[in-house]
Amino acid sequence: MAVNAKKIAVYVLVVFVLYVIITDPAGAADYVQIGFEGISDAAKAVGDFMTWLADGGK
């Protein structure tokens, strides 16, 4: 039962993403840019933390 719910959720998500891309390509591009900026910021924060740890937590 849980597998079917997961498949349905993925299907709904894919349909929604395609709908947004088709109806508003510029908006979809903005969403992708926001997502990549968020991932980049998170990766930079992890790198800064690891550098802080490598320096002895100073």
SVG drawing of the C-alpha trace seen along z (x, -y; Angstrom):
<svg xmlns="http://www.w3.org/2000/svg" viewBox="-2 -35 46 37">
<polyline fill="none" stroke="black" stroke-width="0.4" points="0.0,0.0 2.8,-2.4 4.6,-1.7 1.4,-2.7 1.1,-5.9 4.7,-6.8 4.2,-6.1 1.1,-8.3 2.9,-11.1 5.8,-11.0 3.3,-11.0 1.5,-14.0 4.7,-15.9 5.9,-15.2 2.6,-16.4 2.7,-19.5 6.3,-20.3 5.4,-19.8 2.3,-22.0 4.4,-24.8 7.1,-24.5 4.5,-24.6 2.4,-27.4 5.1,-29.7 8.6,-28.9 10.2,-32.1 8.7,-31.4 10.0,-27.8 13.5,-29.1 13.3,-31.4 12.3,-28.4 15.3,-26.4 17.7,-29.3 16.4,-29.7 16.8,-26.0 20.4,-25.9 21.2,-29.0 19.9,-27.3 21.9,-24.2 25.0,-26.3 24.5,-28.2 24.0,-25.0 27.2,-23.5 29.2,-26.6 27.9,-26.5 28.9,-22.9 32.4,-23.7 32.8,-26.6 31.8,-24.3 34.3,-21.6 37.0,-24.3 36.1,-25.5 36.4,-21.9 39.7,-21.3 41.1,-24.4 40.3,-23.1 37.0,-24.9 38.6,-28.3"/>
</svg>
